[in-house]
Amino acid sequence: MQAKNWLRKNPQVRTIRVAAADLNGQPRGKRVPGRFADKAIEGGTRFPLSVMNLDIWGEDIEDSPLVLASGDRDGVLQPTERGFMPMPWLDTPTGLLPIWMFHEDGRPYEGDPRHALNTVVKRYKARGLKPVVAVELEFFLIDDSGRHLQVPQSPRSGKRRKAGEILSLRALDQFDHFFTELYDACEVMDIPADTAISEAGVGQFEINLMHQDDALRAADDAWLFKMLVKGLARKHGFAASFMAKPYEDYAGSGMHMHFSVLDEDGNNVFDDGTERGSDTMLHAVRGCLDAMSGSTLIFAPHDNSYARLVPNAHAPTGVAWAYENRTAAIRIPSGSPVARRIEHRVAGGDVNPYLMIAAVLGAALNGIEDGQMPPQPISGNAYKANLAQIPDRWDTAIDAFESDPAVARIFAPELIRNFVMTKRQEFRYFQELTEKEKTEVYLDTV
């Protein structure tokens, strides 16, 4: 009913898109004429289960049991609770309806990343807990019209930035029209975009999305925001990319996640009234550390992801936690105890938000359930400490994800199998590509 009401209130909408996130976070779906929208809402949309499990090029996974072996069966995709929203980056008034995959008999399809996150949320609910989630998304604005990537010309001055300008108002002002339109679009799409800053890379920016006590909605916001930023940038004549590291000489883009957990009375269970934080918070930290190596494939899902995870480049490389220390993989920010939270800093901007948030929240809940304390927090420069290292190779991360017992407690076996098959296929194909060809693959997709 909500979806139908939106269409009635927006008679200018001529077409709709129905779209779900596949394992790579790519929107997969259909274009539907507006006059047939009721059919997509009431009866659902059908496409093969295998569509949720395509490689980064959008190709089938070779030997996947979802394709020829099973006759490439259909699933039924139903609208999520998000409902319709506009697509401000398109010239024609268009409505976007997010959907997710179910079996014919109504069971959730376990290979759908949104269902993977929903499963984790249900685990919290069964314990009388609710996670509160916020994400920080970094991205680059890029002129990709020539032989080499470079920052776009400023619409105001016609000049190009020659270096990273951290927290530079001038850098933001150079693209003021783009950011103004971006914030206006977030408003109409109900994406809670907060602070924007200029980051360390050329043409690099970060926008924070406000915290939500609905983890699914937080993931929706991040997924939709990435789609919006990329679409709107092209409307302005340049590219926006969340790829982990488009420039070798500059820091890459991350997607940091902040989270706390509320009990049934709305109290933050990480808060014990002190700077230390509660035992429950420390148990969650331990769970995140235990699952970090096995989950690296979620946090660094692509070939280019591992160019970001190098020492002294503002991305963590060691498995460690600390208070108020941005060189650590897990950071406990300072501030009022009532707002005590965990910041998970490993993921790149190229992640699937549903899988990333599921991996972090699932690992934290593993730790809460196990009730074990973490090692002592580190101090100083984590890059110089003697620490267990986060996997720094794509193939190593694939193997770890497949066999890690902590991962098996978070994700369904079918999703683990499908994701591993996807990444092994991509790994094989990427061995044949030049660095320029790899960049071309990732620039617009991730």
C-alpha positions as CSV (number, residue, x, y, z in Angstrom):
1,M,0.0,0.0,0.0
2,Q,2.9,2.4,0.8
3,A,4.4,1.8,-2.6
4,K,1.1,2.4,-4.4
5,N,0.6,5.6,-2.4
6,W,4.0,6.9,-3.5
7,L,3.2,6.3,-7.1
8,R,-0.2,8.1,-6.8
9,K,1.5,11.1,-5.1
10,N,4.1,11.2,-7.9
11,P,2.2,11.0,-11.2
12,Q,5.1,12.5,-13.1
13,V,7.0,9.1,-12.7
14,R,7.0,7.5,-16.1
15,T,9.1,4.4,-15.4
16,I,10.3,2.5,-12.4
17,R,13.4,0.4,-11.6
18,V,13.2,-2.7,-9.4
19,A,16.6,-3.6,-8.0
20,A,18.3,-5.9,-5.5
21,A,21.9,-6.0,-4.4
22,D,23.9,-9.0,-5.6
23,L,26.9,-10.4,-3.7
24,N,29.2,-7.6,-5.1
25,G,26.7,-5.0,-4.1
26,Q,25.7,-4.4,-7.8
27,P,22.1,-3.4,-8.4
28,R,20.4,-6.1,-10.5
29,G,16.9,-5.7,-11.7
30,K,14.5,-4.5,-14.4
31,R,13.0,-1.3,-15.9
32,V,9.2,-1.4,-15.8
33,P,6.8,1.1,-17.4
34,G,4.9,3.1,-14.8
35,R,1.5,1.8,-15.8
36,F,2.6,-1.8,-15.0
37,A,4.1,-0.9,-11.6
38,D,1.2,-2.5,-9.7
39,K,2.2,-5.9,-11.1
40,A,5.8,-5.6,-9.7
41,I,4.4,-4.5,-6.3
42,E,1.6,-7.1,-5.9
43,G,3.0,-10.2,-7.6
44,G,6.7,-9.6,-7.0
45,T,9.4,-9.7,-9.6
46,R,11.0,-12.8,-10.9
47,F,14.5,-13.5,-12.0
48,P,16.9,-16.3,-11.6
49,L,18.5,-17.1,-8.2
50,S,21.8,-17.0,-10.0
51,V,21.5,-13.3,-10.7
52,M,22.3,-12.7,-7.0
53,N,25.6,-14.5,-7.7
54,L,27.2,-12.9,-10.7
55,D,30.9,-11.8,-11.0
56,I,32.0,-8.2,-11.2
57,W,31.4,-8.1,-15.0
58,G,27.8,-9.5,-14.5
59,E,28.7,-12.9,-15.9
60,D,27.4,-16.3,-14.5
61,I,29.7,-18.2,-12.2
62,E,31.2,-21.2,-14.0
63,D,30.0,-24.5,-12.6
64,S,27.7,-22.8,-10.1
65,P,24.9,-25.1,-8.9
66,L,22.5,-22.2,-9.4
67,V,22.9,-22.2,-13.2
68,L,22.8,-25.2,-15.5
69,A,22.8,-27.9,-12.8
70,S,19.5,-26.7,-11.4
71,G,18.0,-25.4,-14.6
72,D,18.6,-21.8,-13.6
73,R,15.5,-21.6,-11.4
74,D,13.7,-18.4,-10.7
75,G,13.3,-16.7,-7.4
76,V,10.6,-14.2,-6.4
77,L,11.7,-10.8,-5.4
78,Q,9.5,-8.7,-3.1
79,P,9.7,-5.1,-2.2
80,T,11.7,-4.3,0.9
81,E,10.1,-2.2,3.6
82,R,12.0,0.8,2.2
83,G,9.4,1.3,-0.6
84,F,9.7,3.6,-3.6
85,M,12.1,6.6,-3.9
86,P,13.1,8.9,-6.7
87,M,16.3,8.5,-8.8
88,P,17.4,12.2,-9.0
89,W,20.4,11.4,-11.2
90,L,18.2,10.5,-14.1
91,D,16.7,13.0,-16.5
92,T,13.3,11.2,-16.7
93,P,11.2,11.1,-13.5
94,T,11.8,7.6,-12.3
95,G,11.0,5.6,-9.2
96,L,13.3,3.0,-7.6
97,L,11.8,0.1,-5.7
98,P,14.4,-1.9,-3.7
99,I,13.6,-5.6,-3.6
100,W,15.1,-8.8,-2.1
101,M,15.0,-12.5,-3.1
102,F,12.7,-15.3,-1.8
103,H,12.1,-18.9,-2.8
104,E,8.9,-19.8,-4.5
105,D,7.5,-21.0,-1.2
106,G,8.2,-17.7,0.6
107,R,11.5,-18.7,2.3
108,P,14.2,-16.1,2.3
109,Y,17.0,-16.9,-0.2
110,E,20.1,-17.4,1.9
111,G,22.4,-16.2,-1.0
112,D,20.8,-12.7,-0.8
113,P,23.2,-10.3,1.1
114,R,20.3,-8.4,2.6
115,H,18.8,-11.6,4.1
116,A,22.3,-12.3,5.5
117,L,22.2,-9.1,7.4
118,N,18.6,-9.7,8.5
119,T,19.6,-13.1,9.9
120,V,22.3,-11.3,12.1
121,V,19.8,-8.7,13.2
122,K,17.4,-11.5,14.3
123,R,20.1,-13.1,16.4
124,Y,20.4,-9.8,18.2
125,K,16.7,-9.5,18.7
126,A,16.5,-13.0,20.1
127,R,18.8,-11.8,22.9
128,G,16.8,-8.6,23.5
129,L,19.4,-6.5,21.8
130,K,19.3,-4.0,18.9
131,P,22.5,-2.7,17.1
132,V,22.8,1.0,16.3
133,V,24.9,1.6,13.1
134,A,26.5,4.5,11.3
135,V,28.9,4.5,8.4
136,E,31.5,6.9,6.9
137,L,31.9,6.6,3.2
138,E,35.0,7.9,1.3
139,F,35.0,8.3,-2.5
140,F,36.9,10.0,-5.3
141,L,35.7,12.4,-7.9
142,I,37.6,11.5,-11.0
143,D,38.0,12.8,-14.6
144,D,38.4,9.5,-16.5
145,S,38.0,11.1,-20.0
146,G,41.7,10.9,-20.8
147,R,44.5,8.3,-20.8
148,H,45.1,8.8,-17.1
149,L,42.8,9.4,-14.1
150,Q,42.9,12.8,-12.6
151,V,40.8,15.1,-10.4
152,P,38.1,16.9,-12.4
153,Q,38.4,20.6,-13.2
154,S,36.7,22.8,-10.6
155,P,33.5,24.2,-12.1
156,R,34.3,27.4,-10.3
157,S,37.9,28.0,-11.2
158,G,38.6,25.6,-14.0
159,K,41.7,24.3,-12.1
160,R,42.5,20.9,-10.8
161,R,43.7,20.0,-7.3
162,K,47.3,18.9,-7.3
163,A,47.4,17.3,-3.9
164,G,45.2,16.0,-1.1
165,E,43.7,18.8,1.0
166,I,42.6,17.4,4.3
167,L,39.6,19.2,5.7
168,S,39.9,21.9,3.1
169,L,36.8,24.1,2.7
170,R,38.3,25.3,-0.6
171,A,38.2,21.8,-2.0
172,L,34.6,21.4,-1.0
173,D,33.7,24.8,-2.4
174,Q,35.2,23.9,-5.8
175,F,32.4,21.3,-6.2
176,D,29.7,23.2,-4.3
177,H,27.1,22.7,-7.0
178,F,27.6,18.9,-7.0
179,F,27.5,18.6,-3.2
180,T,24.5,20.9,-2.9
181,E,22.6,18.7,-5.5
182,L,23.9,15.6,-3.7
183,Y,22.5,16.7,-0.3
184,D,19.2,17.7,-2.0
185,A,19.0,14.2,-3.5
186,C,19.7,12.6,-0.2
187,E,16.8,14.6,1.3
188,V,14.3,13.3,-1.3
189,M,15.6,9.7,-1.0
190,D,15.5,9.9,2.8
191,I,19.3,9.1,3.1
192,P,20.6,10.8,6.3
193,A,23.7,12.4,4.9
194,D,25.6,14.4,7.6
195,T,29.0,16.0,7.5
196,A,31.1,16.2,4.3
197,I,34.9,16.7,4.4
198,S,37.8,16.8,2.0
199,E,40.1,13.8,2.5
200,A,43.8,13.1,1.9
201,G,43.6,11.9,-1.7
202,V,43.3,14.2,-4.8
203,G,39.6,14.6,-5.4
204,Q,38.8,12.5,-2.3
205,F,35.8,13.3,0.0
206,E,34.0,11.6,2.9
207,I,30.4,11.9,3.9
208,N,29.0,10.5,7.1
209,L,25.6,8.9,7.3
210,M,23.8,9.4,10.6
211,H,23.3,6.5,13.0
212,Q,20.3,4.2,12.7
213,D,18.8,1.8,15.2
214,D,17.8,-0.3,12.2
215,A,20.8,-2.0,10.7
216,L,19.0,-3.0,7.6
217,R,18.1,0.6,6.9
218,A,21.7,1.7,7.6
219,A,22.9,-0.8,5.0
220,D,20.1,0.4,2.6
221,D,21.3,3.9,3.1
222,A,24.9,3.1,2.2
223,W,23.9,1.0,-0.8
224,L,21.6,3.7,-2.2
225,F,24.1,6.4,-1.4
226,K,26.8,4.8,-3.5
227,M,24.4,4.4,-6.3
228,L,23.3,8.1,-6.0
229,V,26.9,9.5,-5.8
230,K,28.0,7.6,-8.9
231,G,24.9,8.5,-10.9
232,L,24.9,12.1,-9.9
233,A,28.6,12.5,-10.7
234,R,28.1,11.3,-14.3
235,K,25.3,13.8,-14.6
236,H,27.9,16.5,-13.7
237,G,30.3,15.3,-16.3
238,F,32.8,13.3,-14.2
239,A,33.0,10.0,-12.4
240,A,32.7,9.1,-8.7
241,S,34.3,5.9,-7.5
242,F,34.4,4.0,-4.3
243,M,37.2,1.7,-5.5
244,A,39.6,1.1,-2.7
245,K,42.7,2.8,-4.3
246,P,42.5,4.5,-7.7
247,Y,45.8,6.3,-7.2
248,E,49.0,4.5,-6.1
249,D,50.5,7.5,-4.4
250,Y,47.5,8.5,-2.2
251,A,45.6,6.8,0.5
252,G,42.6,4.7,-0.5
253,S,38.9,5.0,0.4
254,G,37.4,3.2,3.4
255,M,34.0,2.6,4.7
256,H,34.3,2.9,8.5
257,M,31.5,1.6,10.6
258,H,30.5,2.8,14.1
259,F,28.1,0.7,16.2
260,S,26.7,0.3,19.6
261,V,24.1,-2.0,21.0
262,L,20.9,-1.2,22.9
263,D,19.0,-3.4,25.4
264,E,15.2,-3.7,25.5
265,D,15.0,-0.5,27.6
266,G,17.1,1.5,25.1
267,N,20.3,1.5,27.2
268,N,23.6,1.3,25.5
269,V,25.1,-2.0,26.7
270,F,28.6,-0.7,25.9
271,D,28.3,2.0,28.5
272,D,29.5,1.3,32.1
273,G,29.9,5.0,33.0
274,T,33.6,5.0,32.4
275,E,36.1,5.5,29.5
276,R,36.9,1.8,29.6
277,G,33.5,0.6,28.4
278,S,31.5,-2.4,29.6
279,D,32.6,-6.0,29.6
280,T,30.0,-6.5,26.9
281,M,31.8,-4.0,24.7
282,L,35.1,-5.7,25.3
283,H,33.5,-9.1,24.5
284,A,32.3,-7.5,21.2
285,V,35.8,-6.3,20.5
286,R,37.1,-9.8,21.0
287,G,34.6,-11.2,18.6
288,C,35.6,-8.6,15.9
289,L,39.2,-9.5,16.4
290,D,38.6,-13.2,16.2
291,A,36.7,-12.9,12.9
292,M,38.8,-10.2,11.3
293,S,41.1,-12.4,9.2
294,G,38.4,-14.7,8.1
295,S,36.1,-11.8,7.2
296,T,38.8,-9.9,5.2
297,L,37.2,-11.0,1.9
298,I,34.1,-9.1,2.9
299,F,36.1,-6.0,3.9
300,A,38.4,-6.2,0.9
301,P,36.5,-8.1,-1.8
302,H,38.4,-7.1,-4.9
303,D,41.9,-7.2,-6.5
304,N,42.3,-3.4,-6.0
305,S,41.3,-3.7,-2.3
306,Y,44.7,-5.0,-1.3
307,A,46.5,-2.0,-2.6
308,R,44.8,-0.1,0.2
309,L,45.8,-2.5,3.0
310,V,49.4,-1.5,3.2
311,P,51.4,0.0,6.1
312,N,51.4,3.8,6.7
313,A,48.6,4.4,4.3
314,H,45.8,5.2,6.8
315,A,44.3,1.7,6.5
316,P,44.8,-0.9,9.2
317,T,47.1,-3.9,8.6
318,G,47.3,-5.5,12.0
319,V,44.7,-7.3,14.1
320,A,44.5,-5.0,17.1
321,W,42.3,-2.6,19.0
322,A,42.9,0.6,20.8
323,Y,41.3,3.6,22.5
324,E,41.2,6.7,20.3
325,N,43.9,5.4,17.9
326,R,43.2,5.5,14.1
327,T,46.1,3.2,13.3
328,A,44.3,0.3,14.9
329,A,41.7,-1.9,13.1
330,I,39.3,-1.5,16.0
331,R,39.0,2.0,17.6
332,I,37.1,3.0,20.6
333,P,36.3,6.7,20.1
334,S,36.5,9.1,23.1
335,G,33.5,11.0,24.3
336,S,30.6,10.7,26.7
337,P,30.3,7.2,28.1
338,V,26.6,7.1,27.2
339,A,27.7,7.2,23.5
340,R,30.3,4.5,23.9
341,R,30.7,2.7,20.6
342,I,33.1,0.6,18.5
343,E,34.6,1.9,15.2
344,H,35.6,-0.9,12.7
345,R,38.1,0.6,10.3
346,V,39.1,-2.3,8.0
347,A,36.6,-2.1,5.2
348,G,37.3,-0.3,1.9
349,G,34.8,1.9,0.1
350,D,34.3,-0.9,-2.5
351,V,32.4,-3.3,-0.2
352,N,28.9,-4.6,-0.3
353,P,27.3,-2.7,2.7
354,Y,25.0,-5.5,3.6
355,L,27.8,-8.1,3.8
356,M,30.1,-5.7,5.6
357,I,27.6,-4.7,8.3
358,A,26.6,-8.3,8.7
359,A,30.2,-9.4,9.1
360,V,30.9,-6.8,11.8
361,L,27.7,-7.1,13.7
362,G,27.9,-10.9,13.5
363,A,31.4,-11.0,14.7
364,A,30.6,-8.7,17.6
365,L,27.6,-10.9,18.6
366,N,29.9,-14.0,18.4
367,G,32.1,-12.3,21.0
368,I,29.1,-11.3,23.2
369,E,27.9,-14.8,23.2
370,D,31.3,-16.3,24.0
371,G,32.0,-13.8,26.8
372,Q,35.8,-13.7,26.3
373,M,38.0,-10.7,26.9
374,P,40.3,-9.3,24.2
375,P,44.0,-8.8,24.5
376,Q,45.2,-5.5,26.0
377,P,44.6,-2.5,23.8
378,I,47.7,-1.2,21.9
379,S,49.1,2.3,22.1
380,G,51.1,4.2,19.7
381,N,51.7,3.4,16.0
382,A,50.0,0.0,15.2
383,Y,52.1,-0.2,12.0
384,K,55.3,-0.6,14.2
385,A,53.8,-3.1,16.6
386,N,54.3,-6.8,16.4
387,L,50.8,-7.9,15.5
388,A,49.0,-10.7,13.7
389,Q,48.4,-9.3,10.2
390,I,45.2,-8.9,8.2
391,P,45.5,-11.0,5.0
392,D,47.2,-8.9,2.4
393,R,46.5,-11.1,-0.6
394,W,43.2,-11.7,-2.4
395,D,43.6,-15.4,-2.8
396,T,44.6,-15.8,0.9
397,A,41.5,-13.9,2.0
398,I,39.3,-16.2,-0.2
399,D,40.7,-19.3,1.4
400,A,40.3,-17.9,4.9
401,F,36.7,-16.8,4.3
402,E,35.8,-20.3,3.1
403,S,37.2,-22.2,6.1
404,D,37.0,-19.8,9.1
405,P,34.7,-21.0,11.9
406,A,33.8,-17.5,13.0
407,V,32.5,-16.7,9.5
408,A,30.5,-20.0,9.5
409,R,28.6,-18.6,12.6
410,I,27.7,-15.5,10.7
411,F,26.8,-16.5,7.2
412,A,24.8,-19.3,5.7
413,P,26.8,-22.1,3.9
414,E,25.2,-21.2,0.6
415,L,26.3,-17.6,0.8
416,I,29.8,-18.6,1.7
417,R,30.0,-21.1,-1.2
418,N,28.6,-18.6,-3.7
419,F,30.9,-15.8,-2.6
420,V,34.0,-18.0,-2.7
421,M,33.1,-19.3,-6.2
422,T,32.5,-15.7,-7.3
423,K,35.8,-14.4,-6.0
424,R,37.8,-17.4,-7.3
425,Q,36.4,-16.8,-10.8
426,E,37.3,-13.1,-10.6
427,F,40.8,-13.9,-9.3
428,R,41.5,-16.2,-12.3
429,Y,40.3,-13.6,-14.8
430,F,42.2,-10.7,-13.1
431,Q,45.5,-12.5,-13.5
432,E,45.2,-11.8,-17.3
433,L,44.5,-8.1,-17.0
434,T,46.8,-5.1,-16.9
435,E,46.6,-2.6,-14.1
436,K,44.8,-0.1,-16.4
437,E,42.3,-2.8,-17.4
438,K,41.7,-3.6,-13.7
439,T,41.0,0.0,-12.9
440,E,38.6,0.3,-15.8
441,V,36.6,-2.7,-14.4
442,Y,36.3,-1.2,-10.9
443,L,36.0,2.5,-11.6
444,D,32.3,2.5,-12.2
445,T,31.2,-0.9,-10.7
446,V,32.3,-0.6,-7.1
